[in-house]
Each structure stands twice: as C-alpha cells, then as structure tokens.
Amino acid sequence: MDLVCYEDVDLFAAETSDEWEILEQDLYHRLIEEPGSNPDDPDRGVGISNLLSGVVRPELFARLIEADFLKDDRVASCKATIAPRDSAGAYDIEIVVGVNEERLTMNVTADSEGVRLS
C-alpha cells in the first residue's frame, strides 16, 4: 500500500496497491527531482525542468532519463524520446519502461506550466 502522490499527496490521501501506479509515480518523482535533492538517495533524480529550460539536447536528456530510471531495481529496460512540441519551449516526452515481459509507457508534457503526465 502506498499513498497516491505525484506532484503532491492526493487531496483525500488516497492509497493504492496497484504496483504499476506505484512504479509510475516513483519514476515520475525520479524525473522531476533535481539530482542530489533526495537525502534518502542522493544518486537519484533527472531534474527535467532545469534541463529543458536551457539549451536543449533531446538525445542527451533522453539518455539521462534512461540511466536514472535503470537505477530502480524494478526497471529492466528503458527507452526515452524527447520531441519539441512548439517554438515556445514545450516538449513531449515518451518513456517506455520494461518490467519483466510487460511495458509501462509514460507520456509526459513539459512546458512553462511544469512537468506532468499526459
């Protein structure tokens, strides 16, 4: 059992026992956390917001996502792609995570309003 918590704890402190949802939110946290910002795991975090706010090198950032996600023992494989959505600095990110024989696909939007699952 785990709390539902993406950007913040669910309004009603909902809980989930769905292993896919738990994995998805854990990986989402890895994506948005700045490297070294988690005292429980200083080797964790991509910091995607700061990466995409500078000179964007999608192929490099995709490799950083893959490397960080592969640090999670539940993840067997990971493939990330980042594509610009418009000239205003919005990006679409698709991350396909392999767990055993199954796949979890995370579609993420990053723009001036933040980073969110879409």
Protein Blocks (a to p, Z undefined) as FASTA:
>chain_A
ZZddfkbccfklpacfbfklmmmmmmmmmmmpcghkamklmmgcjklmmmmmmccdfklm
mmmmmmmmmmpmklmbdcdddddfblnopacddddddehjbccdddddddfkbccdZZ
